[in-house]
Amino acid sequence: MQLNSPSLWKAQLPVKSPVSHKYSHGHALIYAAPALTGATRLAAEACARVGAGLVTVLAPAAVVATYRATLPAHIIARDDLEWQDKRVSAKLYGSGGLACQPDFSSALPVILDADALAVLPDRLAPNFVLTPHAGEFARAFPDVQGSREEQVRLAACRCQAVVVLKGAQTLIAAPDGRLIINQHAAASLATAGSGDVLAGMITGLMAQGMPSVEAAAAAVWMHGDCALRFGRGLVASDLPGLIPAVLNDL
């Protein structure tokens, strides 16, 4: 088990160069919640702030007008849940709700959050990252026993995906047995929507080509650093705006 710190992943953080263009840094596709639109908006903004070159939200037709009216100008909202583009480089499902079933066979990086964890296949792939809290983990892996560390390791090995078990000390487990524990966080993250921000951050880093374990560990540490910088009174919508300062200091 390793303690999460920038030394584990800083060298692999994406950095934009003078010759970069938006697609050089990925196109993230976020499947929107049909009702809890705030969760999707938090994830999309965090995804963009962490450096994804383009973020597109795919929303059900009934709520796409809400997304178009409330998302920042740099995030695109489309009303076709089947829309695809060859330049898409990562996908996020589940934050706030699920309007369509995840593509469990995707060769692209896929992040599964919240409702997308409800019914999982027996086996995924290392390009998948699961981000459950304790309750979601128990429902997704009801027969997994042992300590918290043993449980998350077993789950990652069983489904062959990276599992980020959120909590006061978030655990990041890889299918190859690696386990990273994050202690760089604040109690103020126990607030609605903070997990959606984290899912968006992981998606944004993976959209830029960062490997799954390192992207998850980096996002968890930076998410915690944002909260530590802000202090008391934090709400989830405060977090995306703090990401640039964390990146600059790194």
C-alpha positions in Angstrom: 0.0 0.0 0.0 1.3 3.5 -0.9 0.4 6.9 0.5 -1.0 9.2 -2.2 1.3 12.1 -3.0 2.3 14.0 -6.2 5.5 11.9 -6.4 3.4 9.0 -7.6 1.8 10.8 -10.6 3.1 14.3 -11.1 5.4 13.4 -13.9 2.4 12.1 -15.9 0.1 15.2 -15.4 -0.9 16.5 -18.8 0.8 19.8 -19.7 -0.2 22.0 -22.7 2.5 23.0 -25.1 2.7 26.1 -27.4 1.6 23.8 -30.4 -1.4 22.3 -28.6 -5.0 22.6 -29.8 -8.1 21.5 -28.0 -8.2 18.0 -29.4 -4.6 17.5 -28.3 -6.0 17.4 -24.8 -9.0 15.2 -25.3 -12.7 15.3 -25.9 -14.6 14.2 -22.8 -18.2 13.0 -23.2 -20.4 13.2 -20.2 -23.8 11.5 -20.2 -26.2 13.8 -18.4 -28.5 13.1 -15.5 -32.2 13.2 -16.5 -33.3 15.1 -13.4 -30.4 16.0 -11.0 -28.8 18.3 -13.5 -26.6 19.9 -11.0 -24.5 16.8 -10.6 -23.7 16.7 -14.3 -22.9 20.4 -14.4 -20.4 20.0 -11.5 -18.7 17.0 -13.2 -18.6 18.8 -16.6 -17.0 22.0 -15.1 -14.4 20.0 -13.2 -13.6 18.0 -16.3 -12.9 21.2 -18.2 -11.0 22.9 -15.4 -8.6 20.0 -15.0 -7.6 20.5 -18.6 -9.8 18.5 -21.0 -9.7 20.3 -24.4 -13.4 19.9 -25.0 -16.3 18.7 -22.9 -19.6 17.7 -24.4 -22.7 16.8 -22.3 -25.2 14.4 -23.9 -28.6 15.1 -22.4 -32.1 13.7 -22.8 -34.2 16.0 -25.1 -36.5 16.9 -22.3 -33.8 18.5 -20.2 -31.2 19.7 -22.8 -32.6 23.3 -22.6 -31.8 23.3 -18.9 -28.2 22.3 -19.6 -27.8 24.8 -22.4 -29.0 27.6 -20.2 -26.9 26.7 -17.2 -23.6 25.2 -18.4 -20.7 27.6 -19.0 -20.2 28.7 -22.6 -17.1 26.5 -23.1 -19.2 23.3 -22.6 -21.4 21.9 -25.4 -24.8 20.3 -24.7 -26.3 18.0 -27.2 -29.7 16.2 -27.1 -28.7 13.0 -28.9 -27.7 10.3 -26.4 -26.4 8.2 -29.3 -24.1 10.9 -30.6 -20.4 9.9 -31.1 -17.3 11.5 -32.5 -14.0 9.8 -33.4 -12.2 12.4 -31.3 -13.9 11.5 -28.0 -11.2 10.2 -25.7 -13.1 9.5 -22.4 -16.6 9.0 -21.2 -18.4 9.5 -17.9 -21.7 7.9 -16.9 -23.9 8.1 -13.8 -23.3 11.4 -12.0 -26.7 12.5 -10.7 -28.5 9.7 -12.6 -28.5 7.6 -15.7 -30.4 8.3 -19.0 -28.8 5.5 -20.9 -26.9 2.3 -20.2 -23.1 2.5 -20.2 -21.1 1.0 -23.0 -19.4 -1.7 -21.0 -17.4 -2.9 -24.1 -15.9 0.5 -24.8 -12.2 0.6 -25.6 -12.0 4.2 -24.5 -11.5 5.2 -20.9 -14.8 5.1 -19.1 -15.6 6.4 -15.6 -18.6 4.9 -13.8 -20.1 6.9 -11.0 -23.3 6.7 -8.8 -26.2 5.2 -10.8 -23.8 3.7 -13.4 -22.6 1.3 -10.6 -26.0 -0.3 -10.0 -25.7 -3.2 -12.4 -22.1 -4.1 -13.5 -20.9 -6.9 -15.7 -18.7 -9.5 -14.1 -15.6 -8.2 -15.8 -14.7 -4.8 -17.2 -11.3 -3.6 -18.4 -8.4 -1.6 -16.9 -9.5 1.5 -18.9 -12.6 1.6 -16.6 -12.6 3.5 -13.3 -15.4 3.0 -10.7 -16.0 5.7 -8.1 -18.3 4.3 -5.4 -18.9 5.6 -1.9 -19.3 3.0 0.8 -23.0 2.4 0.2 -22.6 2.1 -3.6 -19.7 -0.2 -3.1 -21.7 -2.5 -0.9 -24.5 -2.7 -3.4 -22.1 -3.3 -6.3 -20.1 -5.9 -4.5 -22.4 -7.4 -1.9 -20.4 -10.6 -1.3 -17.0 -8.9 -0.9 -15.8 -9.3 2.7 -12.8 -8.3 4.8 -11.2 -5.0 5.8 -11.9 -1.9 3.7 -8.5 -2.3 2.0 -9.1 -6.0 1.3 -12.5 -5.3 -0.1 -11.4 -2.7 -2.6 -8.5 -4.8 -3.7 -10.7 -7.8 -4.3 -13.3 -5.8 -6.2 -10.6 -4.3 -8.5 -9.1 -7.7 -9.1 -12.5 -9.3 -9.7 -13.8 -6.7 -12.2 -10.4 -5.9 -13.7 -11.0 -2.2 -13.3 -9.6 0.6 -11.1 -11.8 1.1 -8.1 -11.9 4.4 -6.2 -13.6 3.8 -2.8 -14.4 7.3 -1.5 -14.3 8.2 2.1 -12.4 10.1 4.8 -9.4 8.1 3.5 -10.1 7.3 -0.2 -8.6 4.1 -1.5 -7.5 3.6 -5.1 -7.1 0.0 -6.1 -5.8 -1.4 -9.4 -6.4 -4.8 -10.9 -2.7 -5.7 -10.5 -3.0 -5.4 -6.7 -1.6 -1.9 -6.3 -3.4 0.1 -3.5 -3.0 3.8 -2.9 -4.5 5.5 0.3 -5.3 9.2 0.2 -5.0 11.1 3.4 -4.7 14.5 1.8 -8.3 15.7 2.2 -10.6 17.7 4.4 -13.8 16.8 6.3 -15.6 19.6 4.3 -15.7 17.3 1.3 -18.6 15.6 3.0 -21.1 17.7 1.0 -23.5 17.0 -1.8 -21.9 17.0 -5.2 -18.2 16.7 -4.2 -18.1 13.2 -5.6 -19.4 14.5 -9.0 -16.6 17.0 -9.1 -14.1 14.1 -8.4 -15.6 12.0 -11.2 -15.3 14.9 -13.6 -11.7 15.5 -12.6 -10.8 11.8 -13.2 -12.6 12.0 -16.6 -10.7 15.1 -17.6 -7.3 13.7 -16.8 -8.0 10.4 -18.6 -9.4 12.3 -21.6 -5.9 13.8 -21.9 -4.3 10.4 -21.9 -3.2 10.0 -18.3 -3.2 6.3 -17.2 -6.2 5.3 -15.1 -4.5 4.6 -11.7 -2.4 7.8 -11.9 -5.4 9.8 -13.1 -7.5 8.6 -10.2 -4.8 9.2 -7.6 -4.0 12.6 -9.0 -7.7 13.7 -9.1 -8.3 12.4 -5.5 -5.2 14.3 -4.2 -6.1 17.5 -6.0 -9.7 17.3 -5.0 -8.5 17.1 -1.4 -6.1 20.0 -1.9 -8.9 22.2 -3.2 -10.9 21.5 0.0 -7.9 22.2 2.2 -7.3 25.5 0.5 -10.9 26.6 0.8 -11.5 25.7 4.5 -14.9 25.8 6.2 -18.1 26.6 4.5 -17.2 24.6 1.3 -19.9 23.6 -1.1 -19.2 21.4 -4.2 -19.6 24.3 -6.6 -16.6 26.0 -5.0 -14.3 23.2 -6.0 -13.9 23.5 -9.8 -12.7 27.1 -9.5 -9.9 26.1 -7.1 -8.5 23.5 -9.6 -6.3 26.0 -11.6 -4.4 27.2 -8.5 -3.7 23.6 -7.5 -2.5 22.8 -11.0 -0.3 25.9 -11.1 1.4 25.0 -7.8 2.0 21.4 -9.0 
